[in-house]
Amino acid sequence: MKNPPIFYLVILLLVTGCFSQKDFIAEYDFNYSANFKRYKTFGFIDNPEGDDEEVVQIIKRTISNRLGSQGFKLQEDKPDLLVNYKMFREEVKYRGYDQPNFDYWLQRKGAFVTEEDEELRPEDKEKDENYNKVKYSQNNGMLVIFVIDNKKGNTIWQGYTPAAFDMLSPDLSTDLTRATYKVMDQFRVLSRAR
């Protein structure tokens, strides 16, 4: 090797590039009364906050791609599901719930789910169907995605990840896409419309 310093510089850049990517950890809650087997279409609620159009398009495109891959069809007029999101840009206290594993619960109710990634522990399967509150407050921001039953008007699923987005960062598009996908990856319902 003639230029070992250049080789080491390239290796160092590759390694630091891997470390700079954010790892978003997503959680979710769901409504026990929802009939996840009957939903086939989805649409979006316009967010009144007036987020930057680029941010709106990134989030909507990511959600549409994920739901589309699960057999849901985008429908503007009277969809089964309405999807909305909220970006908190500062520390927020948020309440979630400790519930049974969503995939396991869906399968028990006869719904189709995407392939399971891991073997469930028995204690995750056998949690009761209560809404056991969990408080989240150690974050510098949060992305929350709501899935709403359009006929009943109630939230049937919400996913969230602690995330502080730098709106001026050149990596904003990548970070938003990764965070949104990480949250939507928890909504593992397959539509019967497939």
Backbone hydrogen bonds in HBPLUS format (Angstrom, degrees):
<---DONOR---> <-ACCEPTOR-->    atom                        ^
c    i                          cat <-CA-CA->   ^        H-A-AA   ^      H-
h    n   atom  resd res      DA  || num        DHA   H-A  angle D-A-AA Bond
n    s   type  num  typ     dist DA aas  dist angle  dist       angle   num
A0006-ILE N   A0003-ASN O   3.16 MM   3  5.57 124.9  2.48 109.6 122.0     1
A0007-PHE N   A0003-ASN O   3.26 MM   4  6.59 160.4  2.30 153.4 159.1     2
A0008-TYR N   A0004-PRO O   2.98 MM   4  6.21 162.7  2.01 157.3 160.7     3
A0009-LEU N   A0005-PRO O   2.94 MM   4  6.10 147.8  2.05 141.4 150.7     4
A0010-VAL N   A0006-ILE O   2.97 MM   4  6.22 158.1  2.02 152.7 157.4     5
A0011-ILE N   A0007-PHE O   3.07 MM   4  6.35 163.0  2.10 150.2 154.6     6
A0012-LEU N   A0008-TYR O   2.88 MM   4  6.02 159.4  1.93 145.3 151.4     7
A0013-LEU N   A0009-LEU O   2.94 MM   4  6.17 156.9  1.99 148.6 154.4     8
A0014-LEU N   A0010-VAL O   3.00 MM   4  6.24 158.6  2.05 150.7 156.3     9
A0015-VAL N   A0011-ILE O   2.96 MM   4  6.18 162.9  1.99 154.1 158.4    10
A0016-THR N   A0012-LEU O   2.97 MM   4  6.12 167.0  1.98 151.9 155.6    11
A0017-GLY N   A0013-LEU O   2.97 MM   4  6.01 144.8  2.10 140.1 149.7    12
A0018-CYS N   A0014-LEU O   3.23 MM   4  6.51 145.5  2.36 141.7 149.3    13
A0019-PHE N   A0015-VAL O   3.23 MM   4  6.56 148.6  2.33 144.3 152.8    14
A0020-SER N   A0016-THR O   3.09 MM   4  6.22 135.9  2.29 141.9 152.4    15
A0027-GLU N   A0160-TYR O   2.90 MM 133  5.51 158.8  1.95 158.9 165.6    16
A0160-TYR N   A0027-GLU O   2.92 MM 133  5.51 159.1  1.96 147.1 150.9    17
A0029-ASP N   A0158-GLN O   2.86 MM 129  5.42 145.9  1.97 152.3 163.3    18
A0158-GLN N   A0029-ASP O   2.95 MM 129  5.42 158.0  2.00 151.9 153.5    19
A0031-ASN N   A0156-ILE O   2.85 MM 125  4.69 154.8  1.91 134.4 131.5    20
A0034-ALA N   A0031-ASN O   3.26 MM   3  5.68 166.3  2.28 113.6 117.8    21
A0038-ARG N   A0035-ASN O   3.22 MM   3  6.08 162.0  2.25 125.2 128.4    22
A0073-LYS N   A0040-LYS O   3.02 MM  33  6.47 158.1  2.07 146.9 152.5    23
A0081-LEU N   A0041-THR O   2.99 MM  40  6.20 147.4  2.10 133.6 143.9    24
A0042-PHE N   A0073-LYS O   2.91 MM  31  6.22 149.9  2.01 150.2 152.8    25
A0075-GLN N   A0042-PHE O   2.80 MM  33  5.77 164.2  1.83 159.8 161.8    26
A0043-GLY N   A0081-LEU O   2.88 MM  38  6.32 135.9  2.07 147.3 160.9    27
A0083-VAL N   A0043-GLY O   2.81 MM  40  6.16 146.3  1.93 148.1 159.3    28
A0045-ILE N   A0083-VAL O   2.98 MM  38  6.05 156.5  2.04 155.4 153.1    29
A0055-VAL N   A0052-ASP O   2.97 MM   3  5.32 118.8  2.36 107.3 121.9    30
A0056-VAL N   A0052-ASP O   3.08 MM   4  6.45 162.3  2.11 157.4 162.4    31
A0057-GLN N   A0053-GLU O   2.95 MM   4  6.12 164.9  1.97 150.0 153.8    32
A0058-ILE N   A0054-GLU O   2.97 MM   4  6.15 156.0  2.03 148.2 154.5    33
A0059-ILE N   A0055-VAL O   3.07 MM   4  6.27 170.9  2.08 157.1 158.9    34
A0060-LYS N   A0056-VAL O   2.91 MM   4  6.07 170.5  1.92 156.2 159.4    35
A0061-ARG N   A0057-GLN O   2.87 MM   4  5.80 160.2  1.91 143.1 149.4    36
A0062-THR N   A0058-ILE O   3.04 MM   4  6.13 160.9  2.07 146.2 151.5    37
A0063-ILE N   A0059-ILE O   3.00 MM   4  6.20 165.6  2.02 153.1 157.0    38
A0064-SER N   A0060-LYS O   2.83 MM   4  5.94 164.8  1.85 151.3 156.3    39
A0065-ASN N   A0061-ARG O   2.89 MM   4  6.04 160.1  1.92 148.4 153.6    40
A0066-ARG N   A0062-THR O   3.04 MM   4  6.23 161.7  2.07 146.9 151.9    41
A0067-LEU N   A0063-ILE O   2.88 MM   4  6.07 178.3  1.88 162.0 162.5    42
A0068-GLY N   A0064-SER O   2.79 MM   4  5.71 153.8  1.86 143.6 152.2    43
A0069-SER N   A0065-ASN O   3.02 MM   4  6.14 148.7  2.12 141.0 148.3    44
A0070-GLN N   A0067-LEU O   3.01 MM   3  5.05 144.0  2.14  99.0 110.2    45
A0072-PHE N   A0067-LEU O   3.06 MM   5  5.41 154.5  2.13 151.9 144.0    46
A0071-GLY N   A0068-GLY O   3.11 MM   3  5.19 163.5  2.13 108.9 111.0    47
A0191-SER N   A0070-GLN O   2.91 MM 121  6.22 169.6  1.92 165.3 168.5    48
A0150-ASN N   A0080-ASP O   2.94 MM  70  5.47 167.9  1.96 146.8 147.9    49
A0082-LEU N   A0148-ILE O   2.83 MM  66  4.97 159.1  1.88 142.7 149.8    50
A0148-ILE N   A0082-LEU O   2.76 MM  66  4.97 166.5  1.78 156.0 160.0    51
A0084-ASN N   A0146-PHE O   3.01 MM  62  5.16 158.5  2.06 143.5 149.0    52
A0146-PHE N   A0084-ASN O   2.74 MM  62  5.16 161.9  1.78 144.6 150.9    53
A0086-LYS N   A0144-VAL O   2.82 MM  58  5.22 146.5  1.93 150.8 157.6    54
A0144-VAL N   A0086-LYS O   2.91 MM  58  5.22 164.1  1.93 155.1 160.2    55
A0088-PHE N   A0142-MET O   2.73 MM  54  4.96 170.8  1.74 159.2 161.2    56
A0142-MET N   A0088-PHE O   2.97 MM  54  4.96 151.1  2.06 125.4 131.8    57
A0094-TYR N   A0136-TYR O   2.68 MM  42  4.98 167.7  1.70 155.5 160.0    58
A0136-TYR N   A0094-TYR O   2.61 MM  42  4.98 166.5  1.63 165.8 168.9    59
A0096-GLY N   A0134-VAL O   2.69 MM  38  5.01 164.9  1.71 162.1 164.1    60
A0134-VAL N   A0096-GLY O   2.82 MM  38  5.01 152.8  1.90 131.1 128.5    61
A0098-ASP N   A0132-ASN O   2.68 MM  34  5.19 159.9  1.72 152.8 158.4    62
A0101-ASN N   A0124-ASP O   3.31 MM  23  5.86 156.7  2.37 144.4 147.2    63
A0105-TRP N   A0101-ASN O   2.94 MM   4  6.12 164.2  1.96 156.2 161.3    64
A0106-LEU N   A0102-PHE O   2.81 MM   4  5.99 163.8  1.83 156.0 160.3    65
A0107-GLN N   A0103-ASP O   2.97 MM   4  6.18 162.3  2.00 151.6 156.1    66
A0108-ARG N   A0104-TYR O   3.00 MM   4  6.25 153.7  2.07 147.8 155.1    67
A0109-LYS N   A0105-TRP O   3.11 MM   4  6.40 136.5  2.31 140.6 152.2    68
A0109-LYS N   A0106-LEU O   3.00 MM   3  5.06 127.8  2.28  96.2 110.5    69
A0111-ALA N   A0106-LEU O   2.97 MM   5  5.21 162.7  2.00 146.9 141.9    70
A0110-GLY N   A0107-GLN O   3.08 MM   3  4.98 159.3  2.12 101.0 107.2    71
A0190-LEU N   A0112-PHE O   2.88 MM  78  5.19 166.3  1.90 136.2 133.5    72
A0114-THR N   A0188-ARG O   2.93 MM  74  5.38 147.3  2.03 141.5 150.6    73
A0124-ASP N   A0121-ARG O   2.96 MM   3  5.40 139.6  2.13 112.5 123.8    74
A0125-LYS N   A0121-ARG O   3.32 MM   4  6.70 143.6  2.46 148.4 158.7    75
A0125-LYS N   A0122-PRO O   3.14 MM   3  5.15 126.7  2.44  96.6 110.3    76
A0126-GLU N   A0122-PRO O   3.09 MM   4  6.24 159.7  2.13 157.0 161.4    77
A0163-ALA N   A0141-GLY O   2.98 MM  22  5.08 152.0  2.06 104.6 112.5    78
A0143-LEU N   A0161-THR O   3.00 MM  18  5.50 163.4  2.03 155.8 159.6    79
A0161-THR N   A0143-LEU O   3.00 MM  18  5.50 148.9  2.09 148.1 158.0    80
A0145-ILE N   A0159-GLY O   2.79 MM  14  5.30 165.3  1.81 160.2 164.9    81
A0159-GLY N   A0145-ILE O   2.95 MM  14  5.30 155.2  2.02 149.3 156.0    82
A0147-VAL N   A0157-TRP O   2.80 MM  10  5.15 158.2  1.85 166.8 161.8    83
A0156-ILE N   A0147-VAL O   2.84 MM   9  5.92 158.4  1.88 153.5 160.6    84
A0157-TRP N   A0147-VAL O   3.29 MM  10  5.15 149.4  2.39 146.4 144.7    85
A0149-ASP N   A0154-ASN O   2.96 MM   5  5.64 160.8  2.00 163.0 156.7    86
A0153-GLY N   A0149-ASP O   2.70 MM   4  5.46 142.6  1.84 149.6 160.8    87
A0169-SER N   A0166-ASP O   3.04 MM   3  5.31 165.3  2.06 114.4 119.1    88
A0172-LEU N   A0169-SER O   3.26 MM   3  5.28 163.1  2.29 109.1 109.6    89
A0175-ASP N   A0171-ASP O   2.84 MM   4  6.04 168.8  1.85 165.1 168.8    90
A0176-LEU N   A0172-LEU O   2.85 MM   4  5.98 168.1  1.86 159.1 161.9    91
A0177-THR N   A0173-SER O   3.00 MM   4  6.08 161.1  2.03 145.6 151.4    92
A0178-ARG N   A0174-THR O   2.92 MM   4  6.08 166.9  1.93 152.7 156.4    93
A0179-ALA N   A0175-ASP O   2.93 MM   4  6.05 165.3  1.95 150.5 154.9    94
A0180-THR N   A0176-LEU O   2.90 MM   4  5.93 166.0  1.92 149.6 154.1    95
A0181-TYR N   A0177-THR O   2.89 MM   4  5.97 163.7  1.92 149.5 154.8    96
A0182-LYS N   A0178-ARG O   2.89 MM   4  5.98 156.4  1.95 144.5 151.6    97
A0183-VAL N   A0179-ALA O   3.04 MM   4  6.31 154.5  2.11 146.5 152.5    98
A0184-MET N   A0180-THR O   2.91 MM   4  6.16 174.2  1.92 156.5 158.2    99
A0185-ASP N   A0181-TYR O   2.76 MM   4  5.80 135.0  1.96 146.8 158.4   100
A0186-GLN N   A0183-VAL O   3.01 MM   3  5.67 159.9  2.05 116.6 123.0   101
A0187-PHE N   A0184-MET O   3.05 MM   3  5.24 147.8  2.15 104.3 113.6   102
A0194-ARG N   A0191-SER O   3.47 MM   3  6.14 168.3  2.49 115.3 116.2   103
